[in-house]
Amino acid sequence: VIEHNLDVIKTADYIIDMGPEGGDGGGTVIAKGTPEQVAKCKESYTGAFLKKMLD
């Protein structure tokens, strides 16, 4: 499932964060794991937003 709603993402069992950008600038796995694990990844834009929601 492709999802951009952080309220949904923070409840996921496992996340694979692709990026670092969209389109031609993406396609690389930036972070993977539980929401808490992704929130610790400094390279992940999703992780940065998740960190704020989980703290």
mmCIF file as Biopython writes it, N, C-alpha, C and O atoms, coordinates in Angstrom:
data_model
#
loop_
_atom_site.group_PDB
_atom_site.id
_atom_site.type_symbol
_atom_site.label_atom_id
_atom_site.label_alt_id
_atom_site.label_comp_id
_atom_site.label_asym_id
_atom_site.label_entity_id
_atom_site.label_seq_id
_atom_site.pdbx_PDB_ins_code
_atom_site.Cartn_x
_atom_site.Cartn_y
_atom_site.Cartn_z
_atom_site.occupancy
_atom_site.B_iso_or_equiv
_atom_site.auth_seq_id
_atom_site.auth_asym_id
_atom_site.pdbx_PDB_model_num
ATOM 1   N N  . VAL A ? 1  ? 0.853  -1.175 0.000   1.0 0.0 1  A 1 
ATOM 2   C CA . VAL A ? 1  ? 0.000  0.000  0.000   1.0 0.0 1  A 1 
ATOM 3   C C  . VAL A ? 1  ? 0.892  1.229  0.000   1.0 0.0 1  A 1 
ATOM 4   O O  . VAL A ? 1  ? 1.825  1.326  0.797   1.0 0.0 1  A 1 
ATOM 5   N N  . ILE A ? 2  ? 0.611  2.151  -0.879  1.0 0.0 2  A 1 
ATOM 6   C CA . ILE A ? 2  ? 1.299  3.443  -0.874  1.0 0.0 2  A 1 
ATOM 7   C C  . ILE A ? 2  ? 0.436  4.393  -0.062  1.0 0.0 2  A 1 
ATOM 8   O O  . ILE A ? 2  ? -0.739 4.591  -0.373  1.0 0.0 2  A 1 
ATOM 9   N N  . GLU A ? 3  ? 1.011  4.977  0.972   1.0 0.0 3  A 1 
ATOM 10  C CA . GLU A ? 3  ? 0.242  5.827  1.878   1.0 0.0 3  A 1 
ATOM 11  C C  . GLU A ? 3  ? 1.074  7.035  2.292   1.0 0.0 3  A 1 
ATOM 12  O O  . GLU A ? 3  ? 2.274  6.920  2.537   1.0 0.0 3  A 1 
ATOM 13  N N  . HIS A ? 4  ? 0.431  8.179  2.367   1.0 0.0 4  A 1 
ATOM 14  C CA . HIS A ? 4  ? 1.114  9.410  2.766   1.0 0.0 4  A 1 
ATOM 15  C C  . HIS A ? 4  ? 0.491  10.042 4.007   1.0 0.0 4  A 1 
ATOM 16  O O  . HIS A ? 4  ? 0.944  11.098 4.448   1.0 0.0 4  A 1 
ATOM 17  N N  . ASN A ? 5  ? -0.522 9.426  4.571   1.0 0.0 5  A 1 
ATOM 18  C CA . ASN A ? 5  ? -1.187 9.944  5.760   1.0 0.0 5  A 1 
ATOM 19  C C  . ASN A ? 5  ? -0.440 9.435  6.995   1.0 0.0 5  A 1 
ATOM 20  O O  . ASN A ? 5  ? -0.431 8.235  7.271   1.0 0.0 5  A 1 
ATOM 21  N N  . LEU A ? 6  ? 0.185  10.354 7.735   1.0 0.0 6  A 1 
ATOM 22  C CA . LEU A ? 6  ? 0.997  9.950  8.879   1.0 0.0 6  A 1 
ATOM 23  C C  . LEU A ? 6  ? 0.196  9.271  9.980   1.0 0.0 6  A 1 
ATOM 24  O O  . LEU A ? 6  ? 0.747  8.460  10.725  1.0 0.0 6  A 1 
ATOM 25  N N  . ASP A ? 7  ? -1.091 9.583  10.101  1.0 0.0 7  A 1 
ATOM 26  C CA . ASP A ? 7  ? -1.921 8.900  11.093  1.0 0.0 7  A 1 
ATOM 27  C C  . ASP A ? 7  ? -2.052 7.414  10.766  1.0 0.0 7  A 1 
ATOM 28  O O  . ASP A ? 7  ? -2.163 6.586  11.670  1.0 0.0 7  A 1 
ATOM 29  N N  . VAL A ? 8  ? -2.038 7.077  9.485   1.0 0.0 8  A 1 
ATOM 30  C CA . VAL A ? 8  ? -2.078 5.673  9.061   1.0 0.0 8  A 1 
ATOM 31  C C  . VAL A ? 8  ? -0.688 5.056  9.188   1.0 0.0 8  A 1 
ATOM 32  O O  . VAL A ? 8  ? -0.549 3.941  9.690   1.0 0.0 8  A 1 
ATOM 33  N N  . ILE A ? 9  ? 0.334  5.766  8.741   1.0 0.0 9  A 1 
ATOM 34  C CA . ILE A ? 9  ? 1.700  5.245  8.758   1.0 0.0 9  A 1 
ATOM 35  C C  . ILE A ? 9  ? 2.154  4.915  10.178  1.0 0.0 9  A 1 
ATOM 36  O O  . ILE A ? 9  ? 2.804  3.892  10.396  1.0 0.0 9  A 1 
ATOM 37  N N  . LYS A ? 10 ? 1.821  5.769  11.144  1.0 0.0 10 A 1 
ATOM 38  C CA . LYS A ? 10 ? 2.304  5.546  12.515  1.0 0.0 10 A 1 
ATOM 39  C C  . LYS A ? 10 ? 1.704  4.300  13.158  1.0 0.0 10 A 1 
ATOM 40  O O  . LYS A ? 10 ? 2.219  3.822  14.169  1.0 0.0 10 A 1 
ATOM 41  N N  . THR A ? 11 ? 0.619  3.765  12.586  1.0 0.0 11 A 1 
ATOM 42  C CA . THR A ? 11 ? 0.008  2.551  13.135  1.0 0.0 11 A 1 
ATOM 43  C C  . THR A ? 11 ? 0.414  1.290  12.365  1.0 0.0 11 A 1 
ATOM 44  O O  . THR A ? 11 ? -0.035 0.193  12.694  1.0 0.0 11 A 1 
ATOM 45  N N  . ALA A ? 12 ? 1.252  1.443  11.356  1.0 0.0 12 A 1 
ATOM 46  C CA . ALA A ? 12 ? 1.670  0.300  10.540  1.0 0.0 12 A 1 
ATOM 47  C C  . ALA A ? 12 ? 2.572  -0.644 11.338  1.0 0.0 12 A 1 
ATOM 48  O O  . ALA A ? 12 ? 3.276  -0.222 12.256  1.0 0.0 12 A 1 
ATOM 49  N N  . ASP A ? 13 ? 2.538  -1.912 10.974  1.0 0.0 13 A 1 
ATOM 50  C CA . ASP A ? 13 ? 3.440  -2.893 11.579  1.0 0.0 13 A 1 
ATOM 51  C C  . ASP A ? 13 ? 4.844  -2.747 11.012  1.0 0.0 13 A 1 
ATOM 52  O O  . ASP A ? 13 ? 5.828  -2.929 11.728  1.0 0.0 13 A 1 
ATOM 53  N N  . TYR A ? 14 ? 4.940  -2.413 9.710   1.0 0.0 14 A 1 
ATOM 54  C CA . TYR A ? 14 ? 6.233  -2.341 9.029   1.0 0.0 14 A 1 
ATOM 55  C C  . TYR A ? 14 ? 6.145  -1.303 7.921   1.0 0.0 14 A 1 
ATOM 56  O O  . TYR A ? 14 ? 5.151  -1.248 7.196   1.0 0.0 14 A 1 
ATOM 57  N N  . ILE A ? 15 ? 7.172  -0.483 7.787   1.0 0.0 15 A 1 
ATOM 58  C CA . ILE A ? 15 ? 7.218  0.584  6.780   1.0 0.0 15 A 1 
ATOM 59  C C  . ILE A ? 15 ? 8.448  0.381  5.912   1.0 0.0 15 A 1 
ATOM 60  O O  . ILE A ? 15 ? 9.517  0.034  6.414   1.0 0.0 15 A 1 
ATOM 61  N N  . ILE A ? 16 ? 8.300  0.598  4.611   1.0 0.0 16 A 1 
ATOM 62  C CA . ILE A ? 16 ? 9.439  0.706  3.700   1.0 0.0 16 A 1 
ATOM 63  C C  . ILE A ? 16 ? 9.353  2.103  3.114   1.0 0.0 16 A 1 
ATOM 64  O O  . ILE A ? 16 ? 8.439  2.404  2.346   1.0 0.0 16 A 1 
ATOM 65  N N  . ASP A ? 17 ? 10.304 2.960  3.472   1.0 0.0 17 A 1 
ATOM 66  C CA . ASP A ? 17 ? 10.325 4.356  3.038   1.0 0.0 17 A 1 
ATOM 67  C C  . ASP A ? 17 ? 11.221 4.476  1.812   1.0 0.0 17 A 1 
ATOM 68  O O  . ASP A ? 17 ? 12.429 4.254  1.890   1.0 0.0 17 A 1 
ATOM 69  N N  . MET A ? 18 ? 10.618 4.830  0.678   1.0 0.0 18 A 1 
ATOM 70  C CA . MET A ? 18 ? 11.353 4.979  -0.576  1.0 0.0 18 A 1 
ATOM 71  C C  . MET A ? 18 ? 11.675 6.448  -0.803  1.0 0.0 18 A 1 
ATOM 72  O O  . MET A ? 18 ? 10.930 7.327  -0.370  1.0 0.0 18 A 1 
ATOM 73  N N  . GLY A ? 19 ? 12.773 6.710  -1.473  1.0 0.0 19 A 1 
ATOM 74  C CA . GLY A ? 19 ? 13.128 8.109  -1.737  1.0 0.0 19 A 1 
ATOM 75  C C  . GLY A ? 19 ? 14.509 8.201  -2.343  1.0 0.0 19 A 1 
ATOM 76  O O  . GLY A ? 19 ? 14.921 7.264  -3.028  1.0 0.0 19 A 1 
ATOM 77  N N  . PRO A ? 20 ? 15.248 9.275  -2.132  1.0 0.0 20 A 1 
ATOM 78  C CA . PRO A ? 20 ? 14.905 10.320 -1.183  1.0 0.0 20 A 1 
ATOM 79  C C  . PRO A ? 20 ? 13.861 11.312 -1.699  1.0 0.0 20 A 1 
ATOM 80  O O  . PRO A ? 20 ? 13.234 12.013 -0.905  1.0 0.0 20 A 1 
ATOM 81  N N  . GLU A ? 21 ? 13.672 11.379 -2.988  1.0 0.0 21 A 1 
ATOM 82  C CA . GLU A ? 21 ? 12.677 12.275 -3.584  1.0 0.0 21 A 1 
ATOM 83  C C  . GLU A ? 21 ? 11.665 11.420 -4.344  1.0 0.0 21 A 1 
ATOM 84  O O  . GLU A ? 21 ? 11.741 10.192 -4.327  1.0 0.0 21 A 1 
ATOM 85  N N  . GLY A ? 22 ? 10.730 12.074 -5.004  1.0 0.0 22 A 1 
ATOM 86  C CA . GLY A ? 22 ? 9.775  11.374 -5.852  1.0 0.0 22 A 1 
ATOM 87  C C  . GLY A ? 22 ? 10.291 11.266 -7.278  1.0 0.0 22 A 1 
ATOM 88  O O  . GLY A ? 22 ? 11.274 11.917 -7.632  1.0 0.0 22 A 1 
ATOM 89  N N  . GLY A ? 23 ? 9.643  10.459 -8.093  1.0 0.0 23 A 1 
ATOM 90  C CA . GLY A ? 23 ? 9.980  10.345 -9.512  1.0 0.0 23 A 1 
ATOM 91  C C  . GLY A ? 23 ? 11.402 9.879  -9.739  1.0 0.0 23 A 1 
ATOM 92  O O  . GLY A ? 23 ? 11.861 8.925  -9.111  1.0 0.0 23 A 1 
ATOM 93  N N  . ASP A ? 24 ? 12.109 10.567 -10.652 1.0 0.0 24 A 1 
ATOM 94  C CA . ASP A ? 24 ? 13.481 10.192 -11.003 1.0 0.0 24 A 1 
ATOM 95  C C  . ASP A ? 24 ? 14.447 10.311 -9.827  1.0 0.0 24 A 1 
ATOM 96  O O  . ASP A ? 24 ? 15.506 9.684  -9.836  1.0 0.0 24 A 1 
ATOM 97  N N  . GLY A ? 25 ? 14.097 11.105 -8.819  1.0 0.0 25 A 1 
ATOM 98  C CA . GLY A ? 25 ? 14.966 11.291 -7.655  1.0 0.0 25 A 1 
ATOM 99  C C  . GLY A ? 25 ? 14.744 10.256 -6.568  1.0 0.0 25 A 1 
ATOM 100 O O  . GLY A ? 25 ? 15.330 10.350 -5.489  1.0 0.0 25 A 1 
ATOM 101 N N  . GLY A ? 26 ? 13.906 9.274  -6.844  1.0 0.0 26 A 1 
ATOM 102 C CA . GLY A ? 26 ? 13.570 8.273  -5.824  1.0 0.0 26 A 1 
ATOM 103 C C  . GLY A ? 26 ? 13.979 6.883  -6.237  1.0 0.0 26 A 1 
ATOM 104 O O  . GLY A ? 26 ? 14.850 6.694  -7.086  1.0 0.0 26 A 1 
ATOM 105 N N  . GLY A ? 27 ? 13.332 5.914  -5.620  1.0 0.0 27 A 1 
ATOM 106 C CA . GLY A ? 27 ? 13.579 4.524  -5.978  1.0 0.0 27 A 1 
ATOM 107 C C  . GLY A ? 27 ? 14.551 3.795  -5.073  1.0 0.0 27 A 1 
ATOM 108 O O  . GLY A ? 27 ? 14.823 2.613  -5.285  1.0 0.0 27 A 1 
ATOM 109 N N  . THR A ? 28 ? 15.079 4.475  -4.070  1.0 0.0 28 A 1 
ATOM 110 C CA . THR A ? 28 ? 16.013 3.869  -3.135  1.0 0.0 28 A 1 
ATOM 111 C C  . THR A ? 28 ? 15.306 3.638  -1.805  1.0 0.0 28 A 1 
ATOM 112 O O  . THR A ? 28 ? 14.520 4.473  -1.359  1.0 0.0 28 A 1 
ATOM 113 N N  . VAL A ? 29 ? 15.588 2.509  -1.178  1.0 0.0 29 A 1 
ATOM 114 C CA . VAL A ? 29 ? 15.043 2.273  0.160   1.0 0.0 29 A 1 
ATOM 115 C C  . VAL A ? 29 ? 15.838 3.145  1.133   1.0 0.0 29 A 1 
ATOM 116 O O  . VAL A ? 29 ? 17.039 2.946  1.318   1.0 0.0 29 A 1 
ATOM 117 N N  . ILE A ? 30 ? 15.161 4.105  1.746   1.0 0.0 30 A 1 
ATOM 118 C CA . ILE A ? 30 ? 15.797 5.027  2.685   1.0 0.0 30 A 1 
ATOM 119 C C  . ILE A ? 30 ? 15.755 4.464  4.099   1.0 0.0 30 A 1 
ATOM 120 O O  . ILE A ? 30 ? 16.734 4.560  4.840   1.0 0.0 30 A 1 
ATOM 121 N N  . ALA A ? 31 ? 14.630 3.882  4.471   1.0 0.0 31 A 1 
ATOM 122 C CA . ALA A ? 31 ? 14.470 3.311  5.811   1.0 0.0 31 A 1 
ATOM 123 C C  . ALA A ? 31 ? 13.437 2.199  5.747   1.0 0.0 31 A 1 
ATOM 124 O O  . ALA A ? 31 ? 12.557 2.198  4.885   1.0 0.0 31 A 1 
ATOM 125 N N  . LYS A ? 32 ? 13.555 1.253  6.669   1.0 0.0 32 A 1 
ATOM 126 C CA . LYS A ? 32 ? 12.555 0.194  6.770   1.0 0.0 32 A 1 
ATOM 127 C C  . LYS A ? 32 ? 12.507 -0.279 8.211   1.0 0.0 32 A 1 
ATOM 128 O O  . LYS A ? 32 ? 13.502 -0.245 8.935   1.0 0.0 32 A 1 
ATOM 129 N N  . GLY A ? 33 ? 11.323 -0.720 8.602   1.0 0.0 33 A 1 
ATOM 130 C CA . GLY A ? 33 ? 11.141 -1.220 9.957   1.0 0.0 33 A 1 
ATOM 131 C C  . GLY A ? 33 ? 9.844  -0.718 10.551  1.0 0.0 33 A 1 
ATOM 132 O O  . GLY A ? 33 ? 8.937  -0.290 9.837   1.0 0.0 33 A 1 
ATOM 133 N N  . THR A ? 34 ? 9.770  -0.776 11.864  1.0 0.0 34 A 1 
ATOM 134 C CA . THR A ? 34 ? 8.593  -0.276 12.568  1.0 0.0 34 A 1 
ATOM 135 C C  . THR A ? 34 ? 8.575  1.253  12.490  1.0 0.0 34 A 1 
ATOM 136 O O  . THR A ? 34 ? 9.596  1.857  12.162  1.0 0.0 34 A 1 
ATOM 137 N N  . PRO A ? 35 ? 7.445  1.885  12.783  1.0 0.0 35 A 1 
ATOM 138 C CA . PRO A ? 35 ? 7.426  3.350  12.797  1.0 0.0 35 A 1 
ATOM 139 C C  . PRO A ? 35 ? 8.510  3.934  13.710  1.0 0.0 35 A 1 
ATOM 140 O O  . PRO A ? 35 ? 9.121  4.948  13.372  1.0 0.0 35 A 1 
ATOM 141 N N  . GLU A ? 36 ? 8.749  3.310  14.848  1.0 0.0 36 A 1 
ATOM 142 C CA . GLU A ? 36 ? 9.776  3.795  15.778  1.0 0.0 36 A 1 
ATOM 143 C C  . GLU A ? 36 ? 11.174 3.685  15.177  1.0 0.0 36 A 1 
ATOM 144 O O  . GLU A ? 36 ? 12.005 4.569  15.386  1.0 0.0 36 A 1 
ATOM 145 N N  . GLN A ? 37 ? 11.442 2.620  14.439  1.0 0.0 37 A 1 
ATOM 146 C CA . GLN A ? 37 ? 12.742 2.453  13.792  1.0 0.0 37 A 1 
ATOM 147 C C  . GLN A ? 37 ? 12.930 3.475  12.678  1.0 0.0 37 A 1 
ATOM 148 O O  . GLN A ? 37 ? 14.002 4.067  12.556  1.0 0.0 37 A 1 
ATOM 149 N N  . VAL A ? 38 ? 11.903 3.686  11.867  1.0 0.0 38 A 1 
ATOM 150 C CA . VAL A ? 38 ? 11.982 4.660  10.771  1.0 0.0 38 A 1 
ATOM 151 C C  . VAL A ? 38 ? 12.155 6.069  11.336  1.0 0.0 38 A 1 
ATOM 152 O O  . VAL A ? 38 ? 12.873 6.881  10.752  1.0 0.0 38 A 1 
ATOM 153 N N  . ALA A ? 39 ? 11.512 6.367  12.455  1.0 0.0 39 A 1 
ATOM 154 C CA . ALA A ? 39 ? 11.621 7.690  13.078  1.0 0.0 39 A 1 
ATOM 155 C C  . ALA A ? 39 ? 13.049 8.002  13.514  1.0 0.0 39 A 1 
ATOM 156 O O  . ALA A ? 39 ? 13.401 9.173  13.660  1.0 0.0 39 A 1 
ATOM 157 N N  . LYS A ? 40 ? 13.868 6.992  13.721  1.0 0.0 40 A 1 
ATOM 158 C CA . LYS A ? 40 ? 15.265 7.189  14.134  1.0 0.0 40 A 1 
ATOM 159 C C  . LYS A ? 40 ? 16.210 7.405  12.959  1.0 0.0 40 A 1 
ATOM 160 O O  . LYS A ? 40 ? 17.373 7.749  13.165  1.0 0.0 40 A 1 
ATOM 161 N N  . CYS A ? 41 ? 15.734 7.209  11.733  1.0 0.0 41 A 1 
ATOM 162 C CA . CYS A ? 41 ? 16.573 7.328  10.537  1.0 0.0 41 A 1 
ATOM 163 C C  . CYS A ? 41 ? 16.674 8.788  10.116  1.0 0.0 41 A 1 
ATOM 164 O O  . CYS A ? 41 ? 15.689 9.382  9.678   1.0 0.0 41 A 1 
ATOM 165 N N  . LYS A ? 42 ? 17.862 9.365  10.247  1.0 0.0 42 A 1 
ATOM 166 C CA . LYS A ? 42 ? 18.072 10.782 9.935   1.0 0.0 42 A 1 
ATOM 167 C C  . LYS A ? 42 ? 17.900 11.104 8.448   1.0 0.0 42 A 1 
ATOM 168 O O  . LYS A ? 42 ? 17.601 12.247 8.099   1.0 0.0 42 A 1 
ATOM 169 N N  . GLU A ? 43 ? 18.083 10.122 7.575   1.0 0.0 43 A 1 
ATOM 170 C CA . GLU A ? 43 ? 17.966 10.344 6.133   1.0 0.0 43 A 1 
ATOM 171 C C  . GLU A ? 43 ? 16.521 10.325 5.645   1.0 0.0 43 A 1 
ATOM 172 O O  . GLU A ? 43 ? 16.254 10.688 4.499   1.0 0.0 43 A 1 
ATOM 173 N N  . SER A ? 44 ? 15.598 9.912  6.486   1.0 0.0 44 A 1 
ATOM 174 C CA . SER A ? 44 ? 14.209 9.718  6.086   1.0 0.0 44 A 1 
ATOM 175 C C  . SER A ? 44 ? 13.355 10.945 6.381   1.0 0.0 44 A 1 
ATOM 176 O O  . SER A ? 44 ? 13.229 11.362 7.533   1.0 0.0 44 A 1 
ATOM 177 N N  . TYR A ? 45 ? 12.766 11.524 5.326   1.0 0.0 45 A 1 
ATOM 178 C CA . TYR A ? 45 ? 11.819 12.629 5.519   1.0 0.0 45 A 1 
ATOM 179 C C  . TYR A ? 45 ? 10.600 12.128 6.296   1.0 0.0 45 A 1 
ATOM 180 O O  . TYR A ? 45 ? 10.099 12.811 7.189   1.0 0.0 45 A 1 
ATOM 181 N N  . THR A ? 46 ? 10.137 10.946 5.952   1.0 0.0 46 A 1 
ATOM 182 C CA . THR A ? 46 ? 9.006  10.352 6.664   1.0 0.0 46 A 1 
ATOM 183 C C  . THR A ? 46 ? 9.358  10.161 8.132   1.0 0.0 46 A 1 
ATOM 184 O O  . THR A ? 46 ? 8.547  10.442 9.014   1.0 0.0 46 A 1 
ATOM 185 N N  . GLY A ? 47 ? 10.565 9.683  8.388   1.0 0.0 47 A 1 
ATOM 186 C CA . GLY A ? 47 ? 11.017 9.474  9.758   1.0 0.0 47 A 1 
ATOM 187 C C  . GLY A ? 47 ? 11.018 10.747 10.581  1.0 0.0 47 A 1 
ATOM 188 O O  . GLY A ? 47 ? 10.670 10.730 11.762  1.0 0.0 47 A 1 
ATOM 189 N N  . ALA A ? 48 ? 11.411 11.855 9.959   1.0 0.0 48 A 1 
ATOM 190 C CA . ALA A ? 48 ? 11.435 13.136 10.675  1.0 0.0 48 A 1 
ATOM 191 C C  . ALA A ? 48 ? 10.030 13.535 11.125  1.0 0.0 48 A 1 
ATOM 192 O O  . ALA A ? 48 ? 9.847  14.006 12.247  1.0 0.0 48 A 1 
ATOM 193 N N  . PHE A ? 49 ? 9.049  13.349 10.260  1.0 0.0 49 A 1 
ATOM 194 C CA . PHE A ? 49 ? 7.667  13.684 10.619  1.0 0.0 49 A 1 
ATOM 195 C C  . PHE A ? 49 ? 7.098  12.679 11.624  1.0 0.0 49 A 1 
ATOM 196 O O  . PHE A ? 49 ? 6.357  13.057 12.531  1.0 0.0 49 A 1 
ATOM 197 N N  . LEU A ? 50 ? 7.447  11.394 11.459  1.0 0.0 50 A 1 
ATOM 198 C CA . LEU A ? 50 ? 6.987  10.382 12.411  1.0 0.0 50 A 1 
ATOM 199 C C  . LEU A ? 50 ? 7.544  10.654 13.805  1.0 0.0 50 A 1 
ATOM 200 O O  . LEU A ? 50 ? 6.840  10.494 14.803  1.0 0.0 50 A 1 
ATOM 201 N N  . LYS A ? 51 ? 8.805  11.065 13.870  1.0 0.0 51 A 1 
ATOM 202 C CA . LYS A ? 51 ? 9.438  11.346 15.161  1.0 0.0 51 A 1 
ATOM 203 C C  . LYS A ? 51 ? 8.636  12.373 15.944  1.0 0.0 51 A 1 
ATOM 204 O O  . LYS A ? 51 ? 8.428  12.216 17.147  1.0 0.0 51 A 1 
ATOM 205 N N  . LYS A ? 52 ? 8.183  13.427 15.266  1.0 0.0 52 A 1 
ATOM 206 C CA . LYS A ? 52 ? 7.379  14.465 15.925  1.0 0.0 52 A 1 
ATOM 207 C C  . LYS A ? 52 ? 6.060  13.894 16.445  1.0 0.0 52 A 1 
ATOM 208 O O  . LYS A ? 52 ? 5.593  14.278 17.517  1.0 0.0 52 A 1 
ATOM 209 N N  . MET A ? 53 ? 5.466  12.982 15.688  1.0 0.0 53 A 1 
ATOM 210 C CA . MET A ? 53 ? 4.171  12.409 16.079  1.0 0.0 53 A 1 
ATOM 211 C C  . MET A ? 53 ? 4.307  11.384 17.202  1.0 0.0 53 A 1 
ATOM 212 O O  . MET A ? 53 ? 3.396  11.223 18.014  1.0 0.0 53 A 1 
ATOM 213 N N  . LEU A ? 54 ? 5.438  10.697 17.247  1.0 0.0 54 A 1 
ATOM 214 C CA . LEU A ? 54 ? 5.618  9.626  18.219  1.0 0.0 54 A 1 
ATOM 215 C C  . LEU A ? 54 ? 6.196  10.117 19.543  1.0 0.0 54 A 1 
ATOM 216 O O  . LEU A ? 54 ? 6.080  9.432  20.559  1.0 0.0 54 A 1 
ATOM 217 N N  . ASP A ? 55 ? 6.814  11.289 19.541  1.0 0.0 55 A 1 
ATOM 218 C CA . ASP A ? 55 ? 7.405  11.837 20.782  1.0 0.0 55 A 1 
ATOM 219 C C  . ASP A ? 55 ? 6.356  12.396 21.704  1.0 0.0 55 A 1 
ATOM 220 O O  . ASP A ? 55 ? 6.682  12.891 22.783  1.0 0.0 55 A 1 
#
